[in-house]
Amino acid sequence: MKNSLRLYVSRGRMLILMLIASYLVYNGVSLLENKSFLINVLGFLNLLLFIPCLAVGIYALFTTKPYLELSPVGIKHKTVMKAPILWNEVASAEIKKKELVIKLKNTISPKRFRFLYRKTAGNSLSKNTVKLNVSQLNIDYPTLNNYLQAKLSSNNN
């Protein structure tokens, strides 16, 4: 088995995101050409919401860093964690509905997570559970499950 399992963003999904965002940005620009104030406001809001989506899609499409890395040290998600969750802190880990659900043995410091995740996942963190969305990643699920089980079983021995 490899030392690390690196998972990258699905380029196909990012292209779809970029196409949709491009269309909606174009739609926003065309709404700005209207003489109605309300339609102009809608066009501006459209631009305000979907230009960042387009930027995120472009960034994700061309980034070379893995979004999720399972290494001999632990589990690290690029957009969620500042520091990895060490294997000796993990009680169990499994894939449920496009989420990697990690149950922890003990409470870990919320400071190890990025600000937005701390604010939105406070309830699950208080229950010693970390849920990572993996729906946008290219994943070979059997390989991921085998890697998780091997790491967890070697850690429990």
C-alpha positions as CSV (number, residue, x, y, z in Angstrom):
1,M,0.0,0.0,0.0
2,K,1.2,3.5,-0.7
3,N,2.4,5.7,2.1
4,S,-0.1,8.5,1.3
5,L,-3.4,8.6,-0.5
6,R,-4.0,12.0,-2.2
7,L,-7.4,13.0,-3.5
8,Y,-7.8,15.8,-6.0
9,V,-10.8,17.9,-7.1
10,S,-12.8,16.4,-10.0
11,R,-11.8,18.5,-13.1
12,G,-15.1,17.5,-14.7
13,R,-17.2,18.9,-11.8
14,M,-15.1,22.1,-11.8
15,L,-15.7,22.6,-15.5
16,I,-19.4,22.2,-15.0
17,L,-19.3,24.7,-12.1
18,M,-17.3,27.1,-14.3
19,L,-19.7,26.8,-17.2
20,I,-22.7,27.5,-15.0
21,A,-21.0,30.4,-13.2
22,S,-19.9,31.8,-16.6
23,Y,-23.5,31.7,-17.9
24,L,-24.8,33.4,-14.7
25,V,-22.1,36.1,-14.9
26,Y,-23.1,36.7,-18.5
27,N,-26.7,36.8,-17.4
28,G,-25.8,39.4,-14.7
29,V,-24.0,41.6,-17.2
30,S,-27.0,41.5,-19.5
31,L,-29.3,42.4,-16.6
32,L,-27.2,45.5,-15.9
33,E,-28.0,46.8,-19.4
34,N,-31.7,47.1,-18.5
35,K,-33.2,50.5,-17.6
36,S,-35.1,49.2,-14.6
37,F,-33.4,49.8,-11.2
38,L,-34.7,46.5,-9.8
39,I,-33.4,44.5,-12.7
40,N,-30.0,46.3,-12.4
41,V,-29.9,45.4,-8.7
42,L,-30.6,41.7,-9.6
43,G,-27.8,41.9,-12.2
44,F,-25.4,43.3,-9.7
45,L,-26.3,40.6,-7.1
46,N,-25.8,38.0,-9.8
47,L,-22.3,39.3,-10.5
48,L,-21.6,39.6,-6.8
49,L,-22.5,35.9,-6.2
50,F,-21.2,34.2,-9.3
51,I,-17.8,35.9,-10.1
52,P,-16.4,34.4,-6.9
53,C,-17.8,31.0,-8.0
54,L,-16.0,31.4,-11.3
55,A,-12.8,32.3,-9.5
56,V,-13.0,29.3,-7.1
57,G,-13.7,27.0,-10.1
58,I,-10.6,28.4,-12.0
59,Y,-8.4,28.1,-8.9
60,A,-9.6,24.5,-8.2
61,L,-9.2,23.5,-11.8
62,F,-5.5,24.5,-11.9
63,T,-4.3,23.8,-8.4
64,T,-1.8,21.0,-8.0
65,K,-2.3,20.4,-4.3
66,P,-4.5,17.6,-3.1
67,Y,-7.7,18.6,-1.3
68,L,-7.7,15.6,0.9
69,E,-4.6,13.7,2.0
70,L,-4.4,10.6,4.1
71,S,-0.8,10.1,5.1
72,P,1.0,8.0,7.7
73,V,0.7,11.0,10.1
74,G,-3.1,11.5,9.7
75,I,-5.9,13.1,7.7
76,K,-5.7,16.6,6.3
77,H,-8.4,18.4,4.2
78,K,-7.0,21.5,2.5
79,T,-10.1,23.7,2.9
80,V,-11.1,22.7,6.4
81,M,-8.1,21.9,8.5
82,K,-5.0,23.9,9.6
83,A,-3.4,20.8,11.1
84,P,-4.0,17.1,10.3
85,I,-6.1,14.8,12.5
86,L,-3.6,12.3,13.8
87,W,-4.4,8.6,13.4
88,N,-4.0,8.0,17.1
89,E,-6.9,10.5,17.6
90,V,-9.3,8.6,15.3
91,A,-11.7,6.1,16.7
92,S,-13.4,5.3,13.4
93,A,-13.7,6.7,9.9
94,E,-16.1,5.8,7.1
95,I,-17.8,7.2,4.0
96,K,-21.5,8.1,4.4
97,K,-23.4,9.9,1.7
98,K,-20.4,11.6,0.0
99,E,-19.0,12.6,3.4
100,L,-15.9,11.2,5.2
101,V,-17.2,10.9,8.8
102,I,-14.4,10.7,11.4
103,K,-15.2,9.8,14.9
104,L,-12.6,11.0,17.4
105,K,-11.5,9.3,20.6
106,N,-11.3,12.6,22.4
107,T,-12.2,16.2,21.8
108,I,-9.6,18.1,19.8
109,S,-9.1,21.8,19.7
110,P,-11.3,23.7,17.3
111,K,-8.3,26.0,16.5
112,R,-7.0,23.2,14.3
113,F,-9.8,23.9,11.9
114,R,-10.3,26.9,9.7
115,F,-12.7,29.7,10.8
116,L,-15.7,28.9,8.7
117,Y,-15.6,25.2,9.4
118,R,-15.4,25.9,13.2
119,K,-18.5,28.1,12.9
120,T,-20.6,25.8,10.8
121,A,-19.6,22.5,12.3
122,G,-19.5,23.4,16.0
123,N,-22.2,21.0,16.9
124,S,-20.6,17.9,15.3
125,L,-17.2,18.9,16.7
126,S,-18.6,19.0,20.2
127,K,-19.8,15.4,19.6
128,N,-16.2,14.4,18.6
129,T,-17.2,14.0,15.0
130,V,-15.6,15.6,11.9
131,K,-17.6,15.5,8.7
132,L,-15.7,16.2,5.5
133,N,-17.5,16.8,2.2
134,V,-15.8,14.7,-0.5
135,S,-18.4,15.0,-3.2
136,Q,-16.2,17.2,-5.4
137,L,-13.2,14.9,-5.3
138,N,-12.1,12.1,-7.6
139,I,-12.3,9.1,-5.3
140,D,-11.9,5.4,-5.8
141,Y,-14.1,4.4,-2.9
142,P,-12.8,0.8,-2.4
143,T,-9.2,2.1,-2.3
144,L,-10.2,4.8,0.2
145,N,-12.0,2.4,2.4
146,N,-9.1,-0.1,2.3
147,Y,-6.7,2.6,3.2
148,L,-8.8,3.8,6.1
149,Q,-9.3,0.3,7.5
150,A,-5.6,-0.5,7.2
151,K,-4.6,2.6,9.0
152,L,-7.2,2.2,11.7
153,S,-6.5,-1.5,12.3
154,S,-2.7,-0.8,12.4
155,N,-3.3,2.0,14.8
156,N,-5.5,-0.1,17.1
157,N,-2.8,-2.8,17.4
